[in-house]
Each structure stands twice: as structure tokens, then as C-alpha cells.
Amino acid sequence: MATGVAAMATPVSGIPEVIRDGDTGFLAEEGNWESLAEALEKVLSDDELRIEVAQRGRQEILATHDVGNSAGELLRRIRSRGPK
């Protein structure tokens, strides 16, 4: 996702927190090859959708998993508490 490629995964563990089907990536049902085939067909047959989803996925990762952004957010939270 961080490289701007449309991500595809199954909704296990923390994946659905980052990949929202059709928004920031594509999800296929775990262990269901037909679901995977449908998701692949969707992503490979629609260039515009694939590019838009890939861009939103990259933005999501940079906003939520970038070390600089995360460190900056932590500092903002610490500073907002101020001295006691």
C-alpha cells in the first residue's frame, strides 16, 4: 500500500482496520477462491478504480503508519497534557 499499489488481502487479524474493501484496498473471503477470483477480476478490469483505491491506500498508510507522523502525533499528545 505504501508504494501506491492496490492491496488485496483477506479480512483476518488487523487487516480490515487498514484495508477497507473498495476504499483503501480489496478484501476477499478467507479460504474462498471464488471470492478471491471476483476481487482480482474487479481490481484488474477497472483501471480507474484500481488507481483511486491504490492512492487512498497509500494515503491511509502514510497517515497511520508513517514513523514521522506517528512520532509527531505522540509529541502533540504529550505536549497537550502540559505540566501538572
N, C-alpha and C positions, 0 to 999 in steps of 0.2 A: 504494500500500500504506500509506503513512504517513497517509493520510486515512481509512483504515478501509474502503476499497473493495476487494472481491475482485479481485486482479490475475490477468490471463491473458496469457501470452506463449508464445514458442517457446523451446526449450532451446538457445540459442546464447550464445556468449561466457560471461559470468559470471552469466547469469540463473539457471541451476539452483543456484547457490550460495545464492541468496536465495529463489527460488520453488521449493518442493518440492511437486510435484503432489498436490493434495488436502489438503495440510497448511497451507502458507502462501500458496497461490495455485493456479493451474491452468495446466498446460502442454499445448500442442498441438504435434504434429509440424510442423516447418518445411516449408512448401510443400505441406501436405496439408490441403485444405479439409474433407475428411470428419472428420479429427481435430479441426479447429477447430470444426466443427458439433457434434460429440459433446461437446467440452469446454463449449461455450456452452450446450448443452441441459442438461448436468449442473449448471452454475452457476445457470442461470435457472429450473430446475424444482424446486430444493430450497432453500427459503429458509433453513432451519436450517443446512444445510451451508455455504451462501454466507456467512452471518453469522459462523459459527465460523471459517471459513477467513480471512475478512477480518480478524477480530480477531487471529488468530495471525499473520497477515501484518503487521499494524500493530505488534504486539509485537516481531516479528523485526526490522523496520526500525528501530524506536526503540532496540532493544538493540544493533544492529550498525552503524547509520549515523547515529545522532544525534551531533552535534558535541560536546555536553556529555558524553555517555557516553564517546565516543572520547577526548576530552581527559582525562577522569578516569582512564580505563584507562591511558593513556600516562603520566600522573603517577604512578599506582600502580606501574607497572613501573619507572620511573626511580627512585622512592624505595626500592623493594625491593632495588635493587642496592646502595644505601648508599655511603658514602665508601670509597675504597680506600686 
